[in-house]
C-alpha cells in the first residue's frame, strides 16, 4: 500500500492519503491528493519539501541532485 503523508517540522501529520495499492508512480499519488475536492493545499508563499522521486512544481520543492 502506498501512503502519502505530509507533516510539520514538529512531526504532526497534517494530511494523509492511504489509498494506492501496488506499484504506483509517486507523481500520480501526489496529483490525486492535489486534485481532490478537500485535498492537499499549499499555503501561498510556502513550499512543501519532498524526496527526489518527485519533480519540482508550484508549491513543491525536491532536493538538488548533482
Phi and psi in degrees as a GROMACS rama.xvg file:
@    title "Ramachandran Plot"
@    xaxis  label "Phi"
@    yaxis  label "Psi"
@TYPE xy
-94.0435  134.56  UNK-2
-129.357  131.222  UNK-3
-101.124  121.885  UNK-4
-126.061  135.786  UNK-5
-121.068  128.047  UNK-6
-137.237  161.465  UNK-7
-81.8783  169.371  UNK-8
-59.395  -20.0205  UNK-9
-89.1237  11.461  UNK-10
58.4881  45.4612  UNK-11
-108.513  118.923  UNK-12
-67.9509  132.03  UNK-13
-114.492  -12.6176  UNK-14
-158.268  134.316  UNK-15
-138.311  132.973  UNK-16
-128.188  92.0985  UNK-17
-98.3566  73.0709  UNK-18
-125.798  -31.5288  UNK-19
-87.2675  124.479  UNK-20
-98.7989  151.58  UNK-21
75.5337  -155.351  UNK-22
-90.8589  111.234  UNK-23
-131.981  143.045  UNK-24
-69.8766  137.73  UNK-25
-53.1762  -43.6783  UNK-26
-60.9992  -33.7435  UNK-27
-67.9  -40.6511  UNK-28
-65.069  -44.8592  UNK-29
-63.3398  -43.8389  UNK-30
-59.5138  -40.299  UNK-31
-63.3614  -43.0187  UNK-32
-62.9203  -38.7655  UNK-33
-72.4586  -36.9956  UNK-34
-84.6274  -7.55355  UNK-35
-66.6308  152.65  UNK-36
-53.845  -49.5747  UNK-37
-111.774  43.547  UNK-38
-80.5947  -165.744  UNK-39
-68.8107  126.973  UNK-40
-122.018  138.993  UNK-41
-102.274  121.793  UNK-42
-59.6822  141.142  UNK-43
-58.7912  134.136  UNK-44
87.6439  1.18414  UNK-45
-120.349  164.984  UNK-46
-132.773  148.887  UNK-47
-99.5752  133.098  UNK-48
-92.955  136.567  UNK-49
-141.899  178.093  UNK-50
-77.3836  173.355  UNK-51
-71.6159  -2.14496  UNK-52
-73.1508  -9.47894  UNK-53
-112.162  164.681  UNK-54
-104.227  158.125  UNK-55
-65.3831  144.424  UNK-56
-155.868  176.941  UNK-57
-61.0621  117.443  UNK-58
86.3489  -0.323147  UNK-59
-132.141  137.282  UNK-60
-136.477  121.011  UNK-61
-94.8297  156.342  UNK-62
-65.9151  154.552  UNK-63
-73.845  134.828  UNK-64
-106.749  135.574  UNK-65
